[in-house]
Amino acid sequence: MNVSAPTSADTLRRTLGGLLDGLPPKQATAAVERLIASYRGQTPTDAPVLRDRSDVAAYAAYRMPATFEAVRSALDGLAEAAPDWAPGSHVDVGGGTGAATWAVDATWDGPRETTVLDWAEPALALGRELAAASTSEVLRAAVWRRAVIGSGLTLPEADLVTVSYVLGELTSPARTAVVAEAARAGQAVVLIEPGTPEGYLRIREARDQLIEAGLRIAAPCPHDGTCPIEVGQDWCHFSARVSRSSLHRQVKGGSLPYEDEKFSYVAATRFPTEPAASRITRKPQIRKGLVLLELCGPEGSGLTRVNVTKRQGDLYKAARDTDWGQAWPPAPQP
């Protein structure tokens, strides 16, 4: 597993800043407002969301840092479940300007063949620019190819297929077709959507589809059984901390140096993995001498709450240091 992820994130921010220097703020803000509606899943369509250079520039400033961190967090879940595996090839479906490709490069070492598919040529063009300006040989060698993301999609076989923040752009038949093709082509499939109730439902439907296609769940779920969450009552999602550049703050109109990106995801494979025994589904609540953990556990156990007290020694220390989305209990230290 690659330990250079923070460096990759910093490199991405610097590269974005250099390529997007001078972006007109009013034009970027107008494009961002439209993109927010699209990426919250309110406007499924059969056309690309990114239409021209200004859209792509606004998207890159607004979304790439957050998408990178969300995808990297999801990939960490897969890497933890398959610590001895690394993809030799990667296809990113609807990859836009390449945030998921940067995240894959930040997660695993070693040479990979990477193909980014998107239906918006302006997004692919900027993605190529960003990759060419990186220090990664893998990113600089990536293939950027135009493709219609929908029912007629045909993917090359690959060790890893990622589909991030795309399913919400598609009509229901197109969404089903894309997930089916990802399941056919990939030895591992990772799907990421916004951490909204609607995004969770899309991931939940895709999860069922992946299982029906013969894949096994590696993360975040501890099992392949029915999700124990009652639809309409709650939703499964996680959070990734995103450092904001000055350009990012300018485009988003914020003042804080960070934000938290909420996302839902599923990782499934055709090879054996070791899923978490349980997964922390909410931010741990730390009290005096007590940590309250909300967990999704083995099949049949449903959702549970666990109190870890100070008298439990090392387990209590681990609970104080753990975070939302991590496996529980922690792996024994060598």
Protein Blocks (a to p, Z undefined) as FASTA:
>chain_A
ZZklmmmmmmmmmmmmmmmgoiafklmmmmmmmmmmmmnopagcfbdfblbfmlmmmmmm
mmmmmmmmmmmmmmmmmmmmmmmbccfbdcdehklnommmmmmmmmpgcjdddddddfbf
klmmmmmmmmmmpmbfklmmpccddddddfklccdddfbdcdehklmmpcfklmmmmmmm
mmmmpmbdcddddfbfklmmmmmmmmmmmmmnopacfbfbfbfbdcfbdghjaccddddd
ddddfklmmmnopabfbdcdddddddddfbdcdddfbdcfbdcdddehiacddddddehk
lpadddddfklommmmmmmmmcehiacdddddZZ
